[in-house]
Amino acid sequence: MGASRKARLLERHRPLVAIVGRPNVGKSTLFNRLVGGRWAITDDQPGVTRDRLYAEVEWVGRRFTLVDTGGFVPRSKDEMERAVRSQAEQAIAEADLVLLLCDVSAGVTEADLQVAELLRRSGRSSVLVVNKVDHPEQVDALGEFYRLGLGDPHPVSAVTGKRSGDLLDVLMGALGEVPAEADLAEEPIAITLAGRPNAGKSTMINRLADCQVSIVDARPGTTRDSTSIRLEWEGRGFLLMDTAGLRHRSKVAGQVEYYSGLRAGNAIEKADVVLLLLDATEGVTVQDARIMGQVMDAGRGLLVVVNKWDQIEARGGDEGQYLQDMKDRFPFLANYPIRCSSGMTGKGIWACLREAGRIWETRRLRVPTARLNKFLTSVCASTPPAGSAEVRVFYITQQGVAPPTFVAFVNHPEQIPEVYRRFIENRLRREFGFVGTPVRILFRRNRRGAET
């Protein structure tokens, strides 16, 4: 990948506070408490959080970015725990302030001491917070935490919210004067990477960012929360969101995977364009088609990405035939672009990003009313609705964009058959280039013409 093709990570324009600590001290619960919503998945089992998760916090008119991290297990040789630790270390490296969270009921552990030593060596400003202080008598146990050498321990109960306001005051004081936010350019294009487990979403986002945004592992279900990164490429900003693999509801095991699926669904709802990654070695499955339907129903743009194409190429696979077979099996894909790529090698990934930008523009295309009605007059003259003179279409106008939405006024909307609605949609797509986006057409009664 040439240097000219690399994307640039966009600088964060707010101070960043990272929450770190060993597993199961309540980092995600505190994260949700300070953010003011259920952003991170929480569960009693350790190791639920793995990737870094960012959200914005506002307190007394000032804002900062808070990042949740996975449980820090020093010196572990377990491959997953080492990957989680690496994510936490990256958060520490980029943070303006680090919040070390401990558990009052467990006291100071060897892992706490090792994380505190890491923080002291890093030179990062830090705040020591002791969680699960739910009762007044537990405050007496705080003295032990001075052993960590990070100053005064600040008690909090993330579950009940007790002293969370005091903690925010401490954080704002430690951050000092928060600079005024710079005027941002146009909002970035929000792109969500979605698909079944192990389709290669995390590998793809890491390749685009040229750094480890998400942990990659051969085991399905590695990604749980929806992680994100901001990039600039070819003069345009992108917000890329990695998501957990989406499985059919009947195959979801446990509440962690259930909430992971909800987060992925929310990320689809927030997207301008969804890159649906398919595993080229497995082909299109029924679950892939379900996800496509979910994206279309949400009104999002859709780019189908056949990932792991390098493995098919190695077997002498024919790209044209592969794509034609997909369209034959799923005819609706004729309205949506398909790209073959490999997150592992980087082949085709920038073409996917460029195509996503084109879909974003298409979703915002607004057609002048005069052009629309000239188009409608021609279509209805050659192919009248339902082949009957009783139904008349008077005029059409564009009601909105993202997705393109049109309103056609007729005398008897209830008599417009579904096949004719699809016919008008397909002609609209062909005439004005609406590719990669749902197109919605509403037929409404024109009361002045209702009796004609």
C-alpha positions as CSV (number, residue, x, y, z in Angstrom):
1,M,0.0,0.0,0.0
2,G,1.7,3.2,-1.2
3,A,2.0,6.2,1.2
4,S,-0.3,8.3,-1.0
5,R,-3.1,5.8,-0.3
6,K,-2.8,5.8,3.4
7,A,-5.5,7.5,5.4
8,R,-4.7,9.9,8.2
9,L,-6.1,9.5,11.7
10,L,-8.0,12.6,12.6
11,E,-6.9,14.3,15.7
12,R,-9.4,14.3,18.6
13,H,-10.4,17.8,19.4
14,R,-11.3,17.1,23.1
15,P,-9.1,16.0,26.0
16,L,-9.1,12.2,26.4
17,V,-9.6,10.4,29.7
18,A,-8.9,6.6,29.7
19,I,-10.3,4.2,32.3
20,V,-7.9,1.3,33.0
21,G,-7.7,-1.4,35.6
22,R,-7.7,-5.2,36.1
23,P,-10.7,-7.3,35.0
24,N,-14.1,-7.0,36.8
25,V,-13.5,-3.8,38.8
26,G,-16.4,-2.1,37.1
27,K,-14.7,0.0,34.3
28,S,-17.6,-0.4,31.9
29,T,-20.2,0.3,34.5
30,L,-18.4,3.5,35.5
31,F,-17.9,4.4,31.8
32,N,-21.7,4.1,31.3
33,R,-22.4,6.1,34.4
34,L,-20.2,9.0,33.4
35,V,-21.3,8.9,29.8
36,G,-25.0,8.8,30.9
37,G,-26.2,5.8,29.0
38,R,-25.6,2.1,28.3
39,W,-22.8,2.4,25.8
40,A,-20.5,-0.4,27.0
41,I,-21.7,-4.0,27.6
42,T,-21.5,-5.0,31.2
43,D,-21.6,-8.5,32.7
44,D,-20.4,-10.3,35.9
45,Q,-18.0,-12.4,33.9
46,P,-14.6,-10.9,33.4
47,G,-13.1,-10.1,30.0
48,V,-16.3,-8.8,28.4
49,T,-14.7,-5.5,27.2
50,R,-11.9,-6.1,24.8
51,D,-11.5,-3.2,22.3
52,R,-11.3,0.5,23.2
53,L,-14.7,2.2,23.3
54,Y,-15.0,6.0,23.0
55,A,-17.8,8.4,24.0
56,E,-18.2,12.1,24.8
57,V,-18.9,13.4,28.3
58,E,-20.2,16.9,29.2
59,W,-19.9,18.3,32.7
60,V,-20.6,21.9,33.8
61,G,-20.4,23.1,30.2
62,R,-17.0,21.4,29.4
63,R,-16.5,18.3,27.3
64,F,-14.0,15.5,27.1
65,T,-13.7,12.1,25.5
66,L,-13.9,9.0,27.7
67,V,-12.4,5.7,26.7
68,D,-13.3,2.3,28.2
69,T,-10.7,-0.5,28.0
70,G,-10.6,-4.2,28.7
71,G,-9.3,-5.7,31.9
72,F,-5.6,-5.2,32.2
73,V,-3.8,-8.5,33.1
74,P,-0.1,-7.8,33.5
75,R,2.4,-10.4,32.2
76,S,-0.3,-12.8,31.0
77,K,0.7,-15.2,28.3
78,D,-2.9,-15.8,27.1
79,E,-3.2,-14.5,23.6
80,M,-6.5,-12.7,24.1
81,E,-5.5,-11.1,27.4
82,R,-2.3,-9.9,25.8
83,A,-4.3,-8.3,22.9
84,V,-6.6,-6.7,25.4
85,R,-3.7,-5.4,27.4
86,S,-2.2,-3.9,24.2
87,Q,-5.5,-2.1,23.6
88,A,-5.3,-0.6,27.2
89,E,-1.7,0.4,26.7
90,Q,-2.6,2.2,23.4
91,A,-5.4,4.1,25.4
92,I,-2.8,5.1,28.0
93,A,-0.4,6.3,25.3
94,E,-2.9,8.6,23.7
95,A,-4.7,9.8,26.9
96,D,-4.4,13.2,28.5
97,L,-5.5,11.7,31.8
98,V,-5.7,8.1,33.0
99,L,-8.2,6.9,35.6
100,L,-7.0,3.8,37.4
101,L,-10.0,2.0,38.8
102,C,-9.7,-0.4,41.8
103,D,-12.2,-2.5,43.8
104,V,-12.6,-1.6,47.5
105,S,-13.8,-5.1,48.4
106,A,-10.7,-6.8,46.9
107,G,-8.2,-4.3,48.3
108,V,-4.9,-3.7,46.6
109,T,-4.0,-6.7,44.5
110,E,-0.7,-7.5,42.8
111,A,-2.3,-6.6,39.4
112,D,-3.3,-3.2,40.8
113,L,0.3,-2.6,41.9
114,Q,1.7,-3.6,38.5
115,V,-0.8,-1.3,36.6
116,A,0.1,1.6,38.9
117,E,3.8,1.0,38.3
118,L,3.1,1.1,34.5
119,L,1.2,4.4,34.9
120,R,4.1,6.0,37.0
121,R,6.6,4.9,34.3
122,S,4.4,6.3,31.5
123,G,4.5,9.8,33.0
124,R,0.8,10.3,32.3
125,S,-1.3,12.3,34.7
126,S,-3.5,9.9,36.6
127,V,-6.4,9.8,39.1
128,L,-6.9,6.9,41.4
129,V,-10.5,5.8,41.9
130,V,-11.8,3.1,44.2
131,N,-15.1,1.6,43.0
132,K,-17.9,-0.3,44.8
133,V,-17.8,2.0,47.8
134,D,-21.5,1.6,48.6
135,H,-21.6,2.0,52.4
136,P,-20.0,4.7,54.6
137,E,-18.0,2.1,56.6
138,Q,-16.1,1.1,53.4
139,V,-14.5,4.6,53.3
140,D,-12.2,3.5,56.1
141,A,-10.6,0.9,53.8
142,L,-9.3,3.6,51.4
143,G,-6.1,4.1,53.3
144,E,-4.7,0.9,51.9
145,F,-4.8,2.3,48.3
146,Y,-2.1,4.9,49.1
147,R,0.3,2.0,48.5
148,L,-0.2,2.5,44.8
149,G,1.6,5.8,44.9
150,L,-0.9,7.7,42.8
151,G,-2.1,10.1,45.3
152,D,-5.5,10.3,47.1
153,P,-8.0,7.5,46.3
154,H,-11.4,8.8,45.3
155,P,-14.4,6.6,46.3
156,V,-17.3,6.0,44.0
157,S,-20.1,3.6,43.4
158,A,-20.5,3.1,39.6
159,V,-23.7,1.0,40.1
160,T,-25.6,3.5,42.2
161,G,-23.9,6.7,40.9
162,K,-22.9,7.7,44.4
163,R,-20.1,10.4,44.3
164,S,-19.9,10.2,40.5
165,G,-20.5,14.0,40.3
166,D,-17.6,14.5,42.8
167,L,-15.4,12.3,40.5
168,L,-16.3,14.4,37.5
169,D,-15.2,17.5,39.4
170,V,-11.9,15.8,40.2
171,L,-11.4,14.9,36.6
172,M,-12.1,18.4,35.3
173,G,-9.7,19.8,37.9
174,A,-7.0,17.3,36.8
175,L,-7.5,18.2,33.1
176,G,-7.1,21.9,33.8
177,E,-8.5,24.4,31.4
178,V,-10.2,22.5,28.6
179,P,-9.5,24.4,25.3
180,A,-12.4,25.7,23.2
181,E,-13.4,23.2,20.6
182,A,-12.1,23.9,17.1
183,D,-14.7,24.5,14.4
184,L,-15.0,21.2,12.7
185,A,-15.3,20.8,9.0
186,E,-18.2,19.0,7.5
187,E,-19.4,16.0,9.5
188,P,-17.5,12.8,8.6
189,I,-19.2,10.0,6.5
190,A,-20.4,7.4,9.1
191,I,-19.5,3.9,7.8
192,T,-20.4,0.8,9.7
193,L,-18.7,-2.5,9.0
194,A,-21.3,-5.2,9.6
195,G,-21.6,-8.9,8.8
196,R,-21.6,-12.4,10.3
197,P,-18.9,-13.5,12.8
198,N,-15.5,-13.9,11.4
199,A,-16.2,-12.2,8.1
200,G,-13.1,-10.1,8.6
201,K,-14.6,-6.8,9.8
202,S,-11.9,-6.1,12.4
203,T,-9.1,-7.0,10.0
204,M,-10.6,-4.6,7.5
205,I,-10.9,-1.6,9.8
206,N,-7.4,-2.2,11.2
207,R,-6.0,-2.2,7.6
208,L,-7.9,1.1,6.7
209,A,-6.7,2.8,9.9
210,D,-3.1,1.3,9.6
211,C,-3.3,0.5,13.4
212,Q,-5.1,-1.9,15.7
213,V,-8.5,-0.4,16.3
214,S,-10.0,-3.8,17.0
215,I,-8.6,-7.1,18.3
216,V,-8.4,-9.8,15.6
217,D,-8.7,-13.4,16.5
218,A,-9.7,-16.6,14.7
219,R,-12.3,-17.3,17.3
220,P,-15.8,-15.9,16.5
221,G,-17.2,-13.3,18.9
222,T,-14.0,-11.5,19.6
223,T,-15.5,-8.1,18.9
224,R,-18.3,-7.3,21.3
225,D,-18.8,-3.5,21.6
226,S,-18.9,-1.3,18.6
227,T,-15.6,0.5,18.2
228,S,-14.9,3.4,16.0
229,I,-12.1,5.5,14.5
230,R,-12.0,8.8,12.5
231,L,-10.0,9.0,9.3
232,E,-9.3,11.5,6.6
233,W,-8.7,10.2,3.1
234,E,-8.7,12.0,-0.2
235,G,-9.8,15.2,1.5
236,R,-12.8,13.6,3.1
237,G,-13.5,12.6,6.7
238,F,-14.8,9.1,7.6
239,L,-16.1,7.7,10.9
240,L,-15.5,3.9,10.7
241,M,-17.4,1.7,13.1
242,D,-16.5,-2.0,13.7
243,T,-19.3,-4.2,15.1
244,A,-19.8,-7.6,16.6
245,G,-20.8,-10.4,14.2
246,L,-24.5,-10.7,13.7
247,R,-25.9,-14.2,14.0
248,H,-29.5,-15.4,13.7
249,R,-31.4,-14.9,17.0
250,S,-31.9,-18.6,17.5
251,K,-28.1,-19.0,17.6
252,V,-27.3,-16.2,20.0
253,A,-25.7,-17.6,23.2
254,G,-25.9,-15.6,26.4
255,Q,-26.7,-12.0,27.2
256,V,-23.2,-10.7,26.2
257,E,-23.7,-11.8,22.6
258,Y,-27.3,-10.5,22.7
259,Y,-26.2,-7.0,23.7
260,S,-23.4,-7.2,21.2
261,G,-26.0,-7.8,18.5
262,L,-28.0,-4.8,19.8
263,R,-24.9,-2.6,19.6
264,A,-24.3,-3.7,16.0
265,G,-27.9,-2.9,15.2
266,N,-27.5,0.5,16.7
267,A,-24.3,1.1,14.7
268,I,-26.3,0.3,11.5
269,E,-28.9,2.8,12.5
270,K,-26.2,5.5,13.0
271,A,-24.5,4.8,9.6
272,D,-24.7,6.7,6.4
273,V,-23.3,3.7,4.6
274,V,-23.0,0.1,5.7
275,L,-20.2,-2.1,4.4
276,L,-21.6,-5.6,4.6
277,L,-18.7,-8.0,4.7
278,L,-19.2,-11.4,3.3
279,D,-16.8,-14.3,3.6
280,A,-15.9,-15.1,0.0
281,T,-15.0,-18.7,1.0
282,E,-18.5,-19.3,2.3
283,G,-20.6,-17.3,-0.2
284,V,-23.8,-15.5,0.6
285,T,-25.8,-17.0,3.4
286,V,-29.4,-16.5,4.5
287,Q,-28.1,-14.6,7.5
288,D,-26.2,-12.2,5.1
289,A,-29.4,-11.6,3.2
290,R,-31.2,-10.9,6.5
291,I,-28.6,-8.3,7.4
292,M,-29.0,-6.7,4.0
293,G,-32.7,-6.4,4.6
294,Q,-32.0,-4.9,8.0
295,V,-29.8,-2.2,6.4
296,M,-32.4,-1.4,3.7
297,D,-35.2,-1.3,6.2
298,A,-33.2,1.2,8.2
299,G,-32.8,3.4,5.1
300,R,-29.0,3.2,5.1
301,G,-26.7,3.0,2.1
302,L,-25.3,-0.4,1.4
303,L,-22.1,-1.7,-0.2
304,V,-21.6,-5.4,-0.3
305,V,-17.9,-6.3,0.2
306,V,-16.8,-9.8,-0.7
307,N,-13.9,-10.1,1.7
308,K,-11.1,-12.7,1.8
309,W,-11.0,-12.6,-2.0
310,D,-7.3,-13.4,-1.9
311,Q,-8.2,-17.0,-0.9
312,I,-10.6,-17.3,-3.9
313,E,-8.0,-15.8,-6.3
314,A,-5.4,-18.4,-5.1
315,R,-7.8,-21.1,-6.3
316,G,-8.2,-19.5,-9.7
317,G,-11.7,-18.1,-9.0
318,D,-13.4,-15.9,-11.6
319,E,-14.6,-12.6,-10.1
320,G,-17.2,-11.9,-12.8
321,Q,-18.8,-15.3,-12.5
322,Y,-18.8,-15.1,-8.7
323,L,-20.6,-11.8,-8.7
324,Q,-23.1,-12.8,-11.4
325,D,-24.0,-15.9,-9.3
326,M,-24.7,-13.6,-6.3
327,K,-27.0,-11.4,-8.4
328,D,-28.8,-14.3,-9.9
329,R,-29.5,-15.7,-6.4
330,F,-30.4,-12.3,-4.9
331,P,-31.9,-10.1,-7.7
332,F,-32.3,-7.1,-5.5
333,L,-28.5,-6.8,-5.4
334,A,-28.7,-5.3,-8.9
335,N,-29.4,-2.0,-7.2
336,Y,-26.4,-2.2,-4.9
337,P,-22.7,-2.2,-5.7
338,I,-20.5,-5.2,-4.9
339,R,-16.7,-5.1,-4.4
340,C,-14.2,-7.9,-3.9
341,S,-11.5,-7.1,-1.4
342,S,-9.1,-8.5,1.1
343,G,-8.7,-6.9,4.5
344,M,-5.6,-9.2,5.0
345,T,-3.7,-8.0,2.0
346,G,-5.3,-4.6,1.6
347,K,-6.4,-5.3,-2.0
348,G,-9.6,-3.4,-3.0
349,I,-10.1,-1.7,0.4
350,W,-9.6,1.8,-0.9
351,A,-12.0,1.2,-3.8
352,C,-14.5,0.2,-1.1
353,L,-14.0,3.5,0.8
354,R,-14.3,5.5,-2.4
355,E,-17.5,3.6,-3.4
356,A,-18.9,4.4,0.1
357,G,-18.3,8.1,-0.6
358,R,-20.2,7.9,-3.8
359,I,-23.1,6.1,-2.1
360,W,-23.1,8.9,0.5
361,E,-23.4,11.5,-2.2
362,T,-26.1,9.5,-4.0
363,R,-28.2,9.3,-0.8
364,R,-28.2,13.1,-0.7
365,L,-29.0,13.7,-4.3
366,R,-32.0,16.0,-4.8
367,V,-33.8,16.0,-8.1
368,P,-35.6,19.2,-9.3
369,T,-39.3,18.9,-9.3
370,A,-39.5,19.9,-13.0
371,R,-37.2,17.0,-14.0
372,L,-39.2,14.6,-11.8
373,N,-42.5,15.5,-13.4
374,K,-41.1,15.3,-16.9
375,F,-39.8,11.9,-16.1
376,L,-43.2,10.8,-14.5
377,T,-45.2,12.0,-17.5
378,S,-43.0,10.0,-19.9
379,V,-43.2,6.8,-17.8
380,C,-47.0,7.0,-17.2
381,A,-47.6,7.7,-20.9
382,S,-45.7,4.6,-22.0
383,T,-46.8,2.4,-19.1
384,P,-50.0,3.6,-17.4
385,P,-50.5,2.5,-13.8
386,A,-52.3,-0.9,-13.6
387,G,-53.1,-0.5,-17.3
388,S,-56.3,1.3,-16.4
389,A,-57.5,4.8,-17.1
390,E,-59.2,4.9,-13.7
391,V,-55.9,5.5,-11.9
392,R,-54.3,8.8,-12.7
393,V,-50.9,10.1,-11.4
394,F,-50.9,13.9,-11.2
395,Y,-47.4,14.9,-10.1
396,I,-44.4,13.8,-8.0
397,T,-42.0,15.7,-5.7
398,Q,-39.0,14.8,-3.6
399,Q,-39.8,14.9,0.1
400,G,-36.4,14.2,1.5
401,V,-32.9,12.7,1.2
402,A,-30.9,10.0,3.0
403,P,-32.6,8.0,1.8
404,P,-34.2,9.6,-1.3
405,T,-37.9,9.8,-0.6
406,F,-40.6,10.8,-3.1
407,V,-44.3,11.5,-2.9
408,A,-46.5,10.8,-5.9
409,F,-50.0,12.3,-5.9
410,V,-52.7,10.1,-7.4
411,N,-56.5,9.9,-7.4
412,H,-56.7,6.3,-6.1
413,P,-53.5,5.4,-4.2
414,E,-55.0,2.2,-2.9
415,Q,-55.3,0.9,-6.5
416,I,-51.6,1.2,-7.2
417,P,-50.3,-2.4,-7.2
418,E,-47.0,-3.3,-5.6
419,V,-45.5,-4.3,-9.0
420,Y,-46.2,-0.8,-10.3
421,R,-44.6,0.7,-7.3
422,R,-41.4,-1.3,-7.9
423,F,-41.6,-0.4,-11.6
424,I,-41.6,3.3,-10.7
425,E,-38.7,2.8,-8.2
426,N,-36.6,1.0,-10.8
427,R,-37.2,3.6,-13.4
428,L,-36.3,6.3,-10.9
429,R,-33.0,4.5,-10.1
430,R,-32.1,4.1,-13.8
431,E,-33.0,7.7,-14.7
432,F,-31.2,9.5,-11.8
433,G,-28.5,7.0,-10.7
434,F,-29.8,6.0,-7.3
435,V,-27.4,3.1,-6.7
436,G,-26.5,1.8,-3.3
437,T,-29.3,3.4,-1.4
438,P,-33.0,2.5,-0.7
439,V,-35.5,4.6,-2.6
440,R,-38.8,5.3,-1.0
441,I,-41.9,6.2,-2.9
442,L,-45.2,7.2,-1.2
443,F,-48.4,7.4,-3.1
444,R,-50.9,9.9,-1.7
445,R,-54.3,10.9,-2.6
446,N,-54.7,14.2,-4.5
447,R,-58.0,15.3,-3.1
448,R,-58.8,17.7,-5.9
449,G,-58.5,14.8,-8.3
450,A,-60.0,12.1,-6.1
451,E,-63.4,12.2,-8.0
452,T,-61.9,12.3,-11.4
